Amino acid sequence: MWKIVFARIDDRLIHGQVMTRWMKGFPEASIVIIDDELAVDEFMKNIYTMAAPPGVKVKVFGVDAALKEWSQKTSVEEKVFLLFKNIDTCKRVMDGGLPITTLNIGGVAKTPQRKGISQSVSLSEDEVKTLLELKTKYNVDVYLQMIPDSEKIHLTTVVEKYFPELK
């Protein structure tokens, strides 16, 4: 069974200094990427495995396989750093029973449908609604933060400042 030490949504997944800085706080954790498309793309799985900090094990699962893996009862709890490319995939695993209590939003690319919230995070109204649902339904602490020593912006602040109609 996994012991989730950190859960992050970042559409770039594993990338350079950002991951290196976050992983310093969790030296014994493996990286688990949950993404249906990536799970069946051997070439890209290898790319992400090579991009991980030295000595860090990387596993890639689709949603169903991740839920099955999480539910396996073993005598050893594996510490995992969860990564998701998008909010919907995170919601699917939480709805499937994966207990995430704190969710970091670190990178969501700008699109015409999204409002820029920070340098690295843009969100649509629907995405914010989904995050609010997770916060309410699962009592998840949702916040935006690029790197450990940068400003932490909580979801309530995002709603107040950028989506007041959702209050």
DSSP file (Angstrom, degrees, kcal/mol; ACC not computed):
  #  RESIDUE AA STRUCTURE BP1 BP2  ACC     N-H-->O    O-->H-N    N-H-->O    O-->H-N    TCO  KAPPA ALPHA  PHI   PSI    X-CA   Y-CA   Z-CA
    1    1 A M              0   0    0      0, 0.0    77,-2.0     0, 0.0     2,-0.3   0.000 360.0 360.0 360.0 148.3    0.0    0.0    0.0
    2    2 A W  E     -a   78   0A   0     68,-0.4     2,-0.6    75,-0.2    77,-0.2  -0.616 360.0-151.9 -88.0 145.1    1.2    3.5   -0.7
    3    3 A K  E     -a   79   0A   0     75,-3.0    77,-2.5    -2,-0.3     2,-0.6  -0.963  23.6-141.1-109.2 109.1    1.8    6.2    1.9
    4    4 A I  E     +a   80   0A   0     -2,-0.6    77,-0.2    75,-0.2     3,-0.1  -0.598  29.1 170.5 -77.5 115.2    1.1    9.4    0.0
    5    5 A V  E     +     0   0A   0     75,-2.7     2,-0.3    -2,-0.6    76,-0.2   0.652  69.6   3.1 -97.4 -18.8    3.7   12.0    1.1
    6    6 A F  E     -a   81   0A   0     74,-1.0    76,-2.9     2,-0.0     2,-0.4  -0.932  57.7-161.9-165.3 140.0    2.8   14.6   -1.6
    7    7 A A  E     +a   82   0A   0     95,-0.4    97,-2.7    -2,-0.3     2,-0.4  -0.998  18.5 176.1-130.6 131.4    0.3   15.0   -4.4
    8    8 A R  E     -ab  83 104A   0     74,-2.0    76,-2.2    -2,-0.4     2,-0.6  -0.993  25.6-148.9-140.1 139.4    0.8   17.5   -7.2
    9    9 A I  E     +ab  84 105A   0     95,-2.8    97,-3.0    -2,-0.4    98,-1.4  -0.953  35.1 149.7-104.8 121.9   -0.9   18.5  -10.4
   10   10 A D  E >   - b   0 107A   0     74,-2.8     3,-2.1    -2,-0.6    98,-0.2  -0.871  40.2-149.3-153.9 114.3    1.6   19.7  -13.0
   11   11 A D  T 3  S+     0   0    0     96,-2.9    74,-0.1    -2,-0.3    97,-0.1   0.642 101.9  54.7 -66.0 -11.1    1.0   19.3  -16.7
   12   12 A R  T 3  S-     0   0    0      1,-0.3     2,-0.3    95,-0.2    -1,-0.3   0.562  88.1-169.1 -91.9 -10.4    4.8   19.0  -17.2
   13   13 A L    <   +     0   0    0     -3,-2.1     2,-0.6    71,-0.2    -1,-0.3  -0.420  63.6  19.2  58.6-113.4    5.0   16.2  -14.7
   14   14 A I  S    S+     0   0    0     -2,-0.3     2,-0.3    -3,-0.1    38,-0.1  -0.763  80.3 155.5 -91.2 121.7    8.8   15.6  -14.0
   15   15 A H     >  -     0   0    0     -2,-0.6     4,-1.7     1,-0.2     3,-0.4  -0.917  43.9 -80.1-153.8 124.1   10.9   18.6  -15.0
   16   16 A G  H  > S-     0   0    0     -2,-0.3     4,-1.9     1,-0.2     3,-0.4   0.331  99.6  -2.4  34.2-137.0   14.2   20.0  -13.9
   17   17 A Q  H  > S+     0   0    0      1,-0.2     4,-2.8     2,-0.2     5,-0.2   0.782 124.1  64.7 -60.3 -32.6   14.9   22.0  -10.8
   18   18 A V  H  > S+     0   0    0     -3,-0.4     4,-2.1     1,-0.2    -1,-0.2   0.955 108.3  39.4 -58.8 -50.5   11.3   22.1   -9.7
   19   19 A M  H  X S+     0   0    0     -4,-1.7     4,-3.0    -3,-0.4    -1,-0.2   0.899 113.7  55.2 -66.8 -39.8   11.1   18.4   -9.1
   20   20 A T  H  X S+     0   0    0     -4,-1.9     4,-1.1    -5,-0.2    -1,-0.2   0.919 110.0  46.6 -59.1 -43.1   14.6   18.3   -7.6
   21   21 A R  H  < S+     0   0    0     -4,-2.8     4,-0.5     1,-0.2    -1,-0.2   0.901 114.8  45.5 -68.1 -40.9   13.6   20.9   -5.1
   22   22 A W  H >< S+     0   0    0     -4,-2.1     3,-1.4    -5,-0.2     4,-0.3   0.918 109.3  55.5 -67.5 -41.5   10.3   19.2   -4.2
   23   23 A M  H >< S+     0   0    0     -4,-3.0     3,-1.7     1,-0.3     6,-0.2   0.749  90.9  73.2 -66.7 -23.4   11.9   15.8   -3.9
   24   24 A K  T 3< S+     0   0    0     -4,-1.1    -1,-0.3     1,-0.3    -2,-0.2   0.833  94.5  54.6 -58.5 -30.5   14.5   17.0   -1.4
   25   25 A G  T <  S+     0   0    0     -3,-1.4    -1,-0.3    -4,-0.5    -2,-0.2   0.595 114.8  39.2 -78.2 -10.0   11.7   17.1    1.2
   26   26 A F    X   +     0   0    0     -3,-1.7     3,-1.7    -4,-0.3    -1,-0.2  -0.516  67.9 165.2-137.6  65.7   10.8   13.5    0.5
   27   27 A P  T 3  S+     0   0    0      0, 0.0    -1,-0.1     0, 0.0    -2,-0.1   0.716  76.2  45.0 -64.0 -23.4   14.1   11.7    0.1
   28   28 A E  T 3  S+     0   0    0      2,-0.1    51,-0.3    28,-0.1     2,-0.2   0.393  91.5 109.2 -99.9   4.0   12.8    8.1    0.4
   29   29 A A    <   -     0   0    0     -3,-1.7     2,-0.3    -6,-0.2    51,-0.2  -0.519  58.0-141.2 -87.1 147.5    9.7    8.5   -1.8
   30   30 A S  E     -c   80   0A   0     49,-2.5    51,-2.9    -2,-0.2     2,-0.5  -0.682  25.2-116.8 -90.9 155.4    9.2    7.1   -5.2
   31   31 A I  E     -cd  81  58A   0     26,-3.1    28,-2.5    -2,-0.3     2,-0.5  -0.854  28.1-168.9 -94.0 128.3    7.5    9.1   -7.9
   32   32 A V  E     -cd  82  59A   0     49,-2.3    51,-2.6    -2,-0.5     2,-0.5  -0.971   2.5-163.9-118.9 116.5    4.1    7.7   -9.1
   33   33 A I  E     -cd  83  60A   0     26,-2.9    28,-2.7    -2,-0.5     2,-0.6  -0.856   2.0-161.6 -97.6 130.2    2.6    9.3  -12.2
   34   34 A I  E     +cd  84  61A   0     49,-2.5    51,-0.5    -2,-0.5     2,-0.3  -0.941  35.1 129.6-116.1 111.6   -1.1    8.6  -12.8
   35   35 A D     >  -     0   0    0     26,-2.5     4,-2.0    -2,-0.6    -2,-0.1  -0.858  47.6-146.7-163.3 121.1   -2.1    9.3  -16.3
   36   36 A D  H  > S+     0   0    0     -2,-0.3     4,-0.6     1,-0.2    26,-0.1   0.895  99.9  45.3 -61.2 -43.3   -4.0    7.0  -18.7
   37   37 A E  H >4 S+     0   0    0      1,-0.2     3,-1.1     2,-0.2    -1,-0.2   0.935 114.3  47.1 -68.2 -46.2   -2.3    8.2  -21.9
   38   38 A L  H >4 S+     0   0    0      1,-0.2     3,-1.7     2,-0.2     7,-0.2   0.841 100.7  68.0 -64.6 -32.9    1.2    8.1  -20.5
   39   39 A A  H 3< S+     0   0    0     -4,-2.0    -1,-0.2     1,-0.3    -2,-0.2   0.751 106.1  40.3 -60.6 -24.5    0.7    4.6  -19.0
   40   40 A V  T << S+     0   0    0     -3,-1.1     2,-0.8    -4,-0.6    -1,-0.3   0.303  95.9  87.7-107.0   8.8    0.5    3.1  -22.5
   41   41 A D    <>  -     0   0    0     -3,-1.7     4,-2.4    -4,-0.2     5,-0.2  -0.818  51.6-178.2-111.7  91.8    3.3    5.2  -24.1
   42   42 A E  H  > S+     0   0    0     -2,-0.8     4,-2.1     1,-0.2    -1,-0.2   0.863  80.5  54.7 -59.3 -39.7    6.6    3.3  -23.4
   43   43 A F  H  > S+     0   0    0      1,-0.2     4,-1.8     2,-0.2    -1,-0.2   0.951 112.1  42.1 -60.6 -50.8    8.8    5.9  -25.1
   44   44 A M  H  > S+     0   0    0      1,-0.2     4,-2.5     2,-0.2     5,-0.2   0.845 109.7  58.3 -68.7 -33.1    7.4    8.8  -22.9
   45   45 A K  H  X S+     0   0    0     -4,-2.4     4,-2.3    -7,-0.2    -1,-0.2   0.924 107.3  48.5 -59.6 -42.4    7.5    6.7  -19.8
   46   46 A N  H  X S+     0   0    0     -4,-2.1     4,-2.3     2,-0.2    -2,-0.2   0.893 108.9  53.3 -63.9 -39.6   11.2    6.2  -20.4
   47   47 A I  H  X S+     0   0    0     -4,-1.8     4,-1.4     1,-0.2    -2,-0.2   0.943 111.8  44.4 -60.2 -48.5   11.7    9.9  -20.9
   48   48 A Y  H  X S+     0   0    0     -4,-2.5     4,-0.7     1,-0.2    -1,-0.2   0.867 110.7  54.5 -67.3 -35.9   10.1   10.7  -17.6
   49   49 A T  H >< S+     0   0    0     -4,-2.3     3,-0.8     1,-0.2    -1,-0.2   0.914 110.0  47.0 -61.9 -42.1   12.0    8.0  -15.8
   50   50 A M  H 3< S+     0   0    0     -4,-2.3    -1,-0.2     1,-0.2    -2,-0.2   0.763 107.0  58.9 -70.6 -24.8   15.2    9.5  -17.1
   51   51 A A  H 3< S+     0   0    0     -4,-1.4    -1,-0.2    -5,-0.2    -2,-0.2   0.615  84.6 102.9 -80.2 -12.2   14.1   13.0  -16.1
   52   52 A A  S << S-     0   0    0     -3,-0.8     3,-0.1    -4,-0.7     6,-0.1  -0.315  88.2 -89.3 -69.4 153.0   13.7   12.0  -12.4
   53   53 A P    >   -     0   0    0      0, 0.0     3,-2.0     0, 0.0    -1,-0.1  -0.274  63.0 -78.0 -56.8 149.4   16.3   13.0   -9.9
   54   54 A P  T 3  S+     0   0    0      0, 0.0     3,-0.1     0, 0.0    -4,-0.0  -0.210 116.9  14.5 -53.5 135.0   19.1   10.4   -9.5
   55   55 A G  T 3  S+     0   0    0      1,-0.2     2,-0.6    -3,-0.1    -3,-0.0   0.404  92.8 126.2  83.2  -2.5   18.2    7.4   -7.4
   56   56 A V    <   -     0   0    0     -3,-2.0     2,-0.3    -7,-0.1    -1,-0.2  -0.799  55.8-136.0 -95.2 124.7   14.4    8.2   -7.5
   57   57 A K        -     0   0    0     -2,-0.6   -26,-3.1   -28,-0.2     2,-0.4  -0.573  18.1-157.6 -77.5 137.7   12.2    5.3   -8.7
   58   58 A V  E     -d   31   0A   0     -2,-0.3     2,-0.4   -28,-0.2   -26,-0.2  -0.969  11.1-178.4-120.5 132.2    9.4    6.3  -11.1
   59   59 A K  E     -d   32   0A   0    -28,-2.5   -26,-2.9    -2,-0.4     2,-0.4  -0.971   9.7-157.3-125.9 144.4    6.3    4.3  -11.8
   60   60 A V  E     +d   33   0A   0     -2,-0.4     2,-0.3   -28,-0.2   -26,-0.2  -0.986  16.9 171.0-126.4 128.7    3.5    5.2  -14.2
   61   61 A F  E     -d   34   0A   0    -28,-2.7   -26,-2.5    -2,-0.4   -22,-0.2  -0.954  30.9-126.3-132.3 150.7   -0.1    3.9  -14.0
   62   62 A G     >  -     0   0    0     -2,-0.3     4,-2.4   -28,-0.2     5,-0.2  -0.413  47.7 -95.2 -77.6 171.7   -3.4    4.5  -15.6
   63   63 A V  H  > S+     0   0    0      1,-0.2     4,-2.4     2,-0.2     5,-0.2   0.940 123.5  45.6 -58.6 -51.6   -6.2    5.4  -13.2
   64   64 A D  H  > S+     0   0    0      1,-0.2     4,-2.0     2,-0.2    -1,-0.2   0.910 114.9  47.2 -61.7 -43.0   -7.6    1.9  -12.9
   65   65 A A  H  > S+     0   0    0      2,-0.2     4,-2.7     1,-0.2    -1,-0.2   0.870 111.0  52.7 -66.0 -36.6   -4.2    0.3  -12.4
   66   66 A A  H  X S+     0   0    0     -4,-2.4     4,-2.9     2,-0.2    -2,-0.2   0.922 109.0  48.8 -65.0 -43.6   -3.2    2.9   -9.8
   67   67 A L  H  X S+     0   0    0     -4,-2.4     4,-1.6     2,-0.2    -1,-0.2   0.890 113.2  47.8 -63.9 -37.9   -6.4    2.3   -7.8
   68   68 A K  H  X S+     0   0    0     -4,-2.0     4,-0.6    -5,-0.2    -2,-0.2   0.930 113.0  47.9 -66.9 -45.1   -5.7   -1.4   -7.9
   69   69 A E  H >< S+     0   0    0     -4,-2.7     3,-1.0     1,-0.2    -2,-0.2   0.910 110.5  52.1 -61.4 -43.5   -2.0   -0.9   -6.9
   70   70 A W  H 3< S+     0   0    0     -4,-2.9   -68,-0.4     1,-0.2    -1,-0.2   0.877 107.0  52.8 -61.5 -37.8   -3.0    1.4   -4.0
   71   71 A S  H 3< S+     0   0    0     -4,-1.6     2,-0.3    -5,-0.2    -1,-0.2   0.584  79.7 115.0 -79.0  -8.6   -5.5   -1.1   -2.6
   72   72 A Q    <<  -     0   0    0     -3,-1.0     2,-0.7    -4,-0.6    -3,-0.0  -0.452  64.6-137.4 -63.8 124.3   -2.9   -3.9   -2.5
   73   73 A K        +     0   0    0     -2,-0.3     2,-0.3   -72,-0.1    -1,-0.1  -0.759  36.7 159.7 -87.1 115.6   -2.3   -4.8    1.2
   74   74 A T        -     0   0    0     -2,-0.7     0, 0.0     2,-0.1     0, 0.0  -0.885  50.4-120.2-130.1 164.6    1.3   -5.4    1.8
   75   75 A S  S    S+     0   0    0     -2,-0.3     2,-0.5     1,-0.1    -1,-0.0   0.658  97.7  68.1 -78.5 -14.3    3.4   -5.3    5.0
   76   76 A V  S    S-     0   0    0      2,-0.0     2,-0.7     0, 0.0    -2,-0.1  -0.919  73.1-147.7-111.0 126.9    5.6   -2.5    3.6
   77   77 A E        -     0   0    0     -2,-0.5     2,-0.5   -75,-0.1   -75,-0.2  -0.827  15.6-148.5 -90.9 119.3    4.2    1.0    3.1
   78   78 A E  E     -a    2   0A   0    -77,-2.0   -75,-3.0    -2,-0.7     2,-0.4  -0.777  11.9-131.7 -90.2 124.9    5.8    2.6    0.1
   79   79 A K  E     -a    3   0A   0     -2,-0.5   -49,-2.5   -51,-0.3     2,-0.4  -0.610  32.4-170.4 -74.5 128.9    6.2    6.4    0.3
   80   80 A V  E     -ac   4  30A   0    -77,-2.5   -75,-2.7    -2,-0.4   -74,-1.0  -0.961  28.5-151.9-130.7 144.9    5.0    8.0   -2.9
   81   81 A F  E     -ac   6  31A   0    -51,-2.9   -49,-2.3    -2,-0.4     2,-0.3  -0.951  31.1-147.1-106.4 105.5    5.1   11.4   -4.4
   82   82 A L  E     -ac   7  32A   0    -76,-2.9   -74,-2.0    -2,-0.7     2,-0.4  -0.578  15.0-170.0 -84.0 137.4    2.0   11.5   -6.7
   83   83 A L  E     -ac   8  33A   0    -51,-2.6   -49,-2.5    -2,-0.3     2,-0.4  -0.991   4.4-177.1-127.5 136.3    2.0   13.4  -10.0
   84   84 A F  E     -ac   9  34A   0    -76,-2.2   -74,-2.8    -2,-0.4   -71,-0.2  -0.967  24.2-148.1-127.3 144.9   -1.0   14.2  -12.2
   85   85 A K  S    S+     0   0    0    -51,-0.5     2,-0.3    -2,-0.4    -1,-0.1   0.771  82.8  14.4 -77.9 -27.3   -1.1   16.0  -15.5
   86   86 A N  S  > S-     0   0    0    -76,-0.1     4,-1.4     1,-0.1    -1,-0.1  -0.950  71.6-113.4-149.9 165.3   -4.5   17.4  -14.9
   87   87 A I  H  > S+     0   0    0     -2,-0.3     4,-2.5     1,-0.2     5,-0.2   0.859 109.9  59.4 -68.4 -39.0   -7.2   18.0  -12.4
   88   88 A D  H  > S+     0   0    0      1,-0.2     4,-2.3     2,-0.2    -1,-0.2   0.891 104.6  49.7 -61.8 -39.7   -9.7   15.5  -13.9
   89   89 A T  H  > S+     0   0    0      2,-0.2     4,-2.0     1,-0.2    -1,-0.2   0.912 110.5  50.6 -65.5 -41.3   -7.4   12.6  -13.4
   90   90 A C  H  X S+     0   0    0     -4,-1.4     4,-2.1     1,-0.2    -2,-0.2   0.922 109.9  50.4 -60.5 -43.9   -6.8   13.5   -9.8
   91   91 A K  H  X S+     0   0    0     -4,-2.5     4,-3.1     1,-0.2     5,-0.2   0.909 107.1  54.8 -60.7 -42.3  -10.5   13.7   -9.2
   92   92 A R  H  X S+     0   0    0     -4,-2.3     4,-1.3     1,-0.2    -1,-0.2   0.904 110.0  45.0 -60.6 -42.0  -11.0   10.3  -10.8
   93   93 A V  H  <>S+     0   0    0     -4,-2.0     5,-2.6     2,-0.2     4,-0.3   0.871 113.8  49.5 -72.5 -33.6   -8.5    8.6   -8.4
   94   94 A M  H ><5S+     0   0    0     -4,-2.1     3,-1.5     1,-0.2    -2,-0.2   0.922 110.2  50.0 -68.7 -42.0   -9.9   10.4   -5.4
   95   95 A D  H 3<5S+     0   0    0     -4,-3.1    -1,-0.2     1,-0.3    -2,-0.2   0.801 107.5  57.2 -62.8 -27.2  -13.4    9.4   -6.4
   96   96 A G  T 3<5S-     0   0    0     -4,-1.3    -1,-0.3    -5,-0.2    -2,-0.2   0.495 131.4 -90.9 -82.6  -4.2  -12.0    5.9   -6.7
   97   97 A G  T < 5S+     0   0    0     -3,-1.5    -3,-0.2     1,-0.3    -2,-0.1   0.408  74.9 144.1 115.5  -2.3  -10.8    5.9   -3.1
   98   98 A L      < -     0   0    0     -5,-2.6     2,-1.3     1,-0.1    -1,-0.3  -0.595  48.3-134.5 -72.0 121.1   -7.3    7.3   -3.1
   99   99 A P        +     0   0    0      0, 0.0     2,-0.5     0, 0.0   -95,-0.2  -0.599  33.2 169.7 -86.7  90.8   -7.0    9.4    0.1
  100  100 A I        +     0   0    0     -2,-1.3     3,-0.1     1,-0.1    -3,-0.0  -0.875   8.7 173.1 -99.2 126.3   -5.3   12.6   -0.8
  101  101 A T        +     0   0    0     -2,-0.5    40,-2.7     1,-0.3     2,-0.4   0.675  69.4  35.6-105.6 -23.0   -5.5   15.2    2.0
  102  102 A T  E     - e   0 141A   0     38,-0.2     2,-0.5     2,-0.0   -95,-0.4  -0.999  66.7-168.4-135.3 131.4   -3.3   17.9    0.5
  103  103 A L  E     - e   0 142A   0     38,-3.0    40,-2.3    -2,-0.4     2,-0.5  -0.968   5.0-159.6-129.2 118.9   -3.1   18.8   -3.2
  104  104 A N  E     -be   8 143A   0    -97,-2.7   -95,-2.8    -2,-0.5     2,-0.7  -0.813   4.7-156.0 -95.2 129.1   -0.5   21.1   -4.7
  105  105 A I  E     +be   9 144A   0     38,-2.9    40,-1.8    -2,-0.5   -95,-0.2  -0.934  27.0 158.4-103.8 114.6   -1.2   22.8   -8.0
  106  106 A G  E     +     0   0A   0    -97,-3.0     2,-0.3    -2,-0.7   -96,-0.2   0.701  58.8  12.6-113.8 -25.0    2.2   23.5   -9.6
  107  107 A G  E     +b   10   0A   0    -98,-1.4   -96,-2.9     2,-0.0     2,-0.4  -0.796  51.1 158.1-161.4 114.1    1.7   23.9  -13.3
  108  108 A V  B     -g  121   0B   0     12,-2.2    14,-1.5    -2,-0.3   -22,-0.1  -0.951  40.8-124.3-136.2 114.8   -1.3   24.2  -15.5
  109  109 A A        -     0   0    0     -2,-0.4     2,-0.2    12,-0.2    13,-0.1  -0.151  26.0-103.5 -64.1 150.2   -0.7   25.8  -18.9
  110  110 A K        +     0   0    0     11,-0.1    -1,-0.1     3,-0.0     5,-0.1  -0.507  44.9 167.4 -72.6 137.0   -2.5   28.9  -20.1
  111  111 A T    >   -     0   0    0     -2,-0.2     3,-1.5     3,-0.1    12,-0.0  -0.893  52.5 -97.1-138.2 168.8   -5.3   28.4  -22.7
  112  112 A P  T 3  S+     0   0    0      0, 0.0    -2,-0.0     0, 0.0    -1,-0.0   0.786 124.5  53.0 -59.5 -25.4   -8.0   30.7  -24.0
  113  113 A Q  T 3  S+     0   0    0      2,-0.0    12,-0.4    11,-0.0     2,-0.3   0.564 100.6  77.5 -85.9  -8.5  -10.4   29.1  -21.5
  114  114 A R    <   -     0   0    0     -3,-1.5     2,-0.4    10,-0.2    10,-0.3  -0.783  69.8-137.3-110.1 146.8   -8.2   29.6  -18.5
  115  115 A K  E     -H  123   0C   0      8,-2.8     8,-2.2    -2,-0.3     2,-0.4  -0.811  30.6-113.7 -94.5 138.0   -7.4   32.7  -16.4
  116  116 A G  E     +H  122   0C   0     -2,-0.4     6,-0.3     6,-0.2     3,-0.1  -0.598  40.4 168.0 -71.1 124.0   -3.8   33.3  -15.3
  117  117 A I        -     0   0    0      4,-2.8     2,-0.2    -2,-0.4     5,-0.2   0.789  65.4  -9.0-104.3 -44.1   -3.6   32.9  -11.6
  118  118 A S  S    S-     0   0    0      3,-2.1    -1,-0.4    27,-0.0     3,-0.1  -0.791  87.9 -79.2-141.2-176.3    0.2   32.8  -11.1
  119  119 A Q  S    S+     0   0    0     -2,-0.2     3,-0.1     1,-0.2   -12,-0.0   0.841 129.9  23.4 -59.3 -33.1    3.2   32.5  -13.3
  120  120 A S  S    S+     0   0    0      1,-0.1   -12,-2.2   -11,-0.1     2,-0.5   0.460 113.5  70.7-115.2  -2.1    2.8   28.8  -13.8
  121  121 A V  B     +g  108   0B   0    -14,-0.2    -4,-2.8    -3,-0.1    -3,-2.1  -0.967  43.7 169.2-128.1 125.9   -0.9   28.2  -13.1
  122  122 A S  E     -H  116   0C   0    -14,-1.5     2,-0.4    -2,-0.5    -6,-0.2  -0.984  15.8-169.2-124.9 140.3   -4.0   29.1  -15.2
  123  123 A L  E     -H  115   0C   0     -8,-2.2    -8,-2.8    -2,-0.4     2,-0.2  -0.975  15.1-138.9-135.4 145.7   -7.4   27.7  -14.3
  124  124 A S     >  -     0   0    0     -2,-0.4     4,-2.2   -10,-0.3     5,-0.2  -0.532  34.1-108.7 -91.0 165.8  -10.8   27.5  -16.0
  125  125 A E  H  > S+     0   0    0    -12,-0.4     4,-2.4     1,-0.2     5,-0.2   0.910 121.0  52.3 -60.0 -42.1  -14.0   28.0  -14.1
  126  126 A D  H  > S+     0   0    0      1,-0.2     4,-2.2     2,-0.2    -1,-0.2   0.890 108.3  50.6 -62.9 -39.3  -14.8   24.3  -14.5
  127  127 A E  H  > S+     0   0    0      2,-0.2     4,-2.4     1,-0.2    -1,-0.2   0.900 110.4  49.2 -65.4 -39.9  -11.4   23.3  -13.1
  128  128 A V  H  X S+     0   0    0     -4,-2.2     4,-2.7     2,-0.2    -2,-0.2   0.903 109.2  52.8 -66.0 -39.8  -11.9   25.6  -10.1
  129  129 A K  H  X S+     0   0    0     -4,-2.4     4,-2.2     2,-0.2    -2,-0.2   0.919 109.7  49.3 -59.2 -43.1  -15.4   24.1   -9.5
  130  130 A T  H  X S+     0   0    0     -4,-2.2     4,-2.3     2,-0.2    -2,-0.2   0.921 111.2  48.7 -62.7 -44.4  -13.8   20.6   -9.6
  131  131 A L  H  X S+     0   0    0     -4,-2.4     4,-2.5     1,-0.2    -2,-0.2   0.895 110.6  50.9 -63.1 -39.8  -11.2   21.7   -7.1
  132  132 A L  H  X S+     0   0    0     -4,-2.7     4,-2.4     2,-0.2     5,-0.2   0.890 108.7  52.3 -63.4 -38.4  -13.9   23.2   -4.8
  133  133 A E  H  X S+     0   0    0     -4,-2.2     4,-3.3     2,-0.2     5,-0.3   0.925 110.6  47.1 -62.7 -44.1  -15.8   19.9   -5.0
  134  134 A L  H  X S+     0   0    0     -4,-2.3     4,-2.3     1,-0.2     6,-0.8   0.910 111.4  51.7 -63.4 -41.9  -12.6   18.0   -4.0
  135  135 A K  H  X S+     0   0    0     -4,-2.5     4,-0.8     4,-0.2    -2,-0.2   0.922 118.8  36.3 -59.7 -45.1  -12.0   20.4   -1.1
  136  136 A T  H  < S+     0   0    0     -4,-2.4    -2,-0.2     3,-0.2    -1,-0.2   0.944 121.4  42.9 -74.5 -50.1  -15.6   20.0    0.1
  137  137 A K  H  < S+     0   0    0     -4,-3.3    -3,-0.2    -5,-0.2    -2,-0.2   0.870 131.5  21.5 -68.0 -39.2  -16.2   16.3   -0.5
  138  138 A Y  H  < S-     0   0    0     -4,-2.3    -1,-0.2    -5,-0.3    -2,-0.2   0.321  99.3-119.5-115.3   6.8  -12.8   15.0    0.7
  139  139 A N     <  +     0   0    0     -4,-0.8     2,-0.4    -5,-0.2    -4,-0.2   0.912  52.1 172.2  54.5  46.6  -11.7   17.9    3.0
  140  140 A V        -     0   0    0     -6,-0.8     2,-0.9    -5,-0.2   -38,-0.2  -0.707  36.2-133.2 -91.2 134.7   -8.6   18.4    0.8
  141  141 A D  E     -e  102   0A   0    -40,-2.7   -38,-3.0    -2,-0.4     2,-0.5  -0.797  31.1-169.1 -83.6 108.9   -6.3   21.4    1.4
  142  142 A V  E     +e  103   0A   0     -2,-0.9    13,-2.3   -40,-0.2     2,-0.3  -0.885  15.2 155.5-107.3 129.1   -5.8   22.7   -2.2
  143  143 A Y  E     -eF 104 154A   0    -40,-2.3   -38,-2.9    -2,-0.5     2,-0.5  -0.988  38.3-123.5-149.6 157.6   -3.1   25.3   -2.9
  144  144 A L  E     +eF 105 153A   0      9,-3.1     9,-2.6    -2,-0.3     2,-0.2  -0.875  40.3 149.4-101.6 132.9   -1.0   26.7   -5.7
  145  145 A Q        -     0   0    0    -40,-1.8     7,-0.1    -2,-0.5    -2,-0.1  -0.786  29.9-163.3-165.5 120.2    2.8   26.7   -5.2
  146  146 A M  S    S+     0   0    0      5,-0.3    -1,-0.1    -2,-0.2     6,-0.1   0.960  79.5   3.7 -71.2 -53.5    5.5   26.3   -7.8
  147  147 A I  S >  S-     0   0    0      4,-0.1     3,-2.1  -126,-0.1    -1,-0.2  -0.889  83.8 -98.9-132.5 162.3    8.5   25.5   -5.5
  148  148 A P  T 3  S+     0   0    0      0, 0.0     4,-0.0     0, 0.0    -1,-0.0   0.791 120.0  43.3 -55.8 -32.4    8.7   24.9   -1.8
  149  149 A D  T 3  S+     0   0    0      2,-0.1     2,-0.2    -4,-0.0     3,-0.1   0.320  95.7  95.4-100.0  11.2   10.0   28.4   -0.9
  150  150 A S  S <  S-     0   0    0     -3,-2.1     0, 0.0     1,-0.1     0, 0.0  -0.494  90.9 -70.6 -91.9 169.6    7.6   30.3   -3.2
  151  151 A E        -     0   0    0     -2,-0.2     2,-0.5     1,-0.1    -5,-0.3  -0.293  43.2-137.6 -61.2 138.4    4.3   31.8   -2.1
  152  152 A K        -     0   0    0     -7,-0.1     2,-0.6    -3,-0.1    -7,-0.2  -0.880  16.2-165.0 -98.0 124.7    1.5   29.4   -1.3
  153  153 A I  E     -F  144   0A   0     -9,-2.6    -9,-3.1    -2,-0.5     2,-0.1  -0.944  12.7-143.4-114.3 113.4   -1.9   30.5   -2.6
  154  154 A H  E >>  -F  143   0A   0     -2,-0.6     4,-1.7   -11,-0.2     3,-0.8  -0.375  22.1-114.0 -76.0 154.4   -4.8   28.7   -1.2
  155  155 A L  H 3> S+     0   0    0    -13,-2.3     4,-2.6     1,-0.3     5,-0.2   0.847 115.2  60.1 -56.1 -38.2   -7.9   27.8   -3.3
  156  156 A T  H 3> S+     0   0    0    -14,-0.3     4,-2.4     1,-0.2    -1,-0.3   0.884 105.4  48.8 -60.4 -37.5  -10.1   30.1   -1.2
  157  157 A T  H <> S+     0   0    0     -3,-0.8     4,-2.4     2,-0.2     5,-0.3   0.890 109.4  52.4 -67.2 -40.5   -7.9   33.1   -2.2
  158  158 A V  H  X>S+     0   0    0     -4,-1.7     4,-2.8     2,-0.2     5,-0.8   0.927 112.0  46.1 -60.5 -45.8   -8.0   32.0   -5.9
  159  159 A V  H  X5S+     0   0    0     -4,-2.6     4,-1.4     3,-0.2     7,-0.2   0.946 113.5  48.4 -63.7 -48.9  -11.8   31.9   -5.8
  160  160 A E  H  <5S+     0   0    0     -4,-2.4    -1,-0.2    -5,-0.2    -2,-0.2   0.897 122.0  33.8 -58.5 -42.3  -12.1   35.3   -4.0
  161  161 A K  H  <5S+     0   0    0     -4,-2.4    -2,-0.2    -5,-0.1    -1,-0.2   0.858 135.2  17.2 -85.5 -37.9   -9.7   37.0   -6.4
  162  162 A Y  H  <5S+     0   0    0     -4,-2.8    -3,-0.2    -5,-0.3    -2,-0.2   0.673 132.8  30.1-113.6 -22.2  -10.4   35.4   -9.7
  163  163 A F    ><< +     0   0    0     -4,-1.4     3,-2.3    -5,-0.8     4,-0.2  -0.373  60.2 153.6-136.5  56.0  -13.7   33.5   -9.5
  164  164 A P  G >   +     0   0    0      0, 0.0     3,-1.5     0, 0.0    -1,-0.1   0.757  69.5  70.1 -61.9 -23.0  -15.9   35.5   -7.0
  165  165 A E  G 3  S+     0   0    0      1,-0.3    -5,-0.1     2,-0.1    -6,-0.0   0.658  92.5  59.8 -66.7 -14.2  -19.0   34.2   -8.7
  166  166 A L  G <         0   0    0     -3,-2.3    -1,-0.3    -7,-0.2    -6,-0.1   0.445 360.0 360.0 -93.9  -0.7  -18.2   30.7   -7.3
  167  167 A K    <         0   0    0     -3,-1.5    -1,-0.2    -4,-0.2    -2,-0.1   0.510 360.0 360.0 -64.9 360.0  -18.3   31.7   -3.7
